[in-house]
Amino acid sequence: MNTLKIIGAALIVLGLAGFFTGGFSFTKQTTAAQIGPLKLNVQERETVNFPQWLSLGAVVLGGVLLVVGFKRP
């Protein structure tokens, strides 16, 4: 398998994952205050959203790279 086919397949997989999940979220832990040995931690939930146009663009670009990869000898 050449490089274009691998990159194209990866873009299709990542584009479909971004399209169907819509993004991902994670928990970020920060120290709000520290007074001596007493520490106040805060957990914040962060969300990263993927635009649908970006996911569909990745799928289309991956498809183009796959077609070009198969046409090259």
C-alpha positions in Angstrom: 0.0 0.0 0.0 1.4 3.4 -0.9 1.3 6.5 1.2 -1.6 8.1 -0.6 -3.9 5.1 0.1 -2.9 5.1 3.8 -3.5 8.8 4.2 -6.8 8.6 2.3 -8.1 5.7 4.4 -7.0 7.5 7.6 -8.8 10.7 6.6 -12.0 8.8 5.8 -12.0 7.0 9.1 -11.3 10.2 11.1 -13.9 12.2 9.1 -16.5 9.5 9.8 -15.6 9.4 13.4 -15.9 13.2 13.7 -19.2 13.3 11.8 -20.9 10.6 13.9 -19.5 11.6 17.3 -19.7 15.4 16.8 -16.7 15.9 19.1 -15.2 14.8 22.4 -15.1 16.0 25.9 -12.6 15.7 28.7 -12.2 16.7 32.3 -9.5 19.2 33.2 -8.4 19.4 36.8 -6.9 22.7 38.1 -5.9 24.0 41.5 -8.1 27.0 42.4 -6.4 27.9 45.7 -3.7 26.6 48.0 -3.4 27.7 51.5 -0.6 25.8 53.3 -1.2 22.1 53.1 -4.9 22.7 52.1 -5.5 22.5 48.4 -8.7 23.3 46.5 -9.0 21.5 43.2 -11.6 22.2 40.6 -12.7 19.8 37.8 -14.0 21.4 34.7 -15.5 19.5 31.8 -14.3 20.8 28.5 -16.0 19.9 25.2 -14.4 20.1 21.7 -16.9 20.1 18.8 -16.0 19.1 15.3 -17.9 21.1 12.6 -19.8 18.8 10.2 -18.3 20.5 7.2 -14.8 19.7 8.4 -15.7 16.0 8.9 -17.3 15.8 5.5 -14.4 17.6 3.9 -12.0 15.0 5.4 -14.1 12.1 4.0 -14.2 13.7 0.5 -10.4 14.5 0.6 -9.7 10.9 1.8 -11.8 9.6 -1.1 -9.9 11.7 -3.6 -6.6 10.5 -2.2 -7.7 6.9 -2.5 -8.8 7.3 -6.1 -5.5 9.0 -7.0 -3.6 6.3 -5.1 -5.2 3.6 -7.1 -4.7 5.3 -10.4 -0.9 5.8 -9.8 1.2 2.8 -10.9 
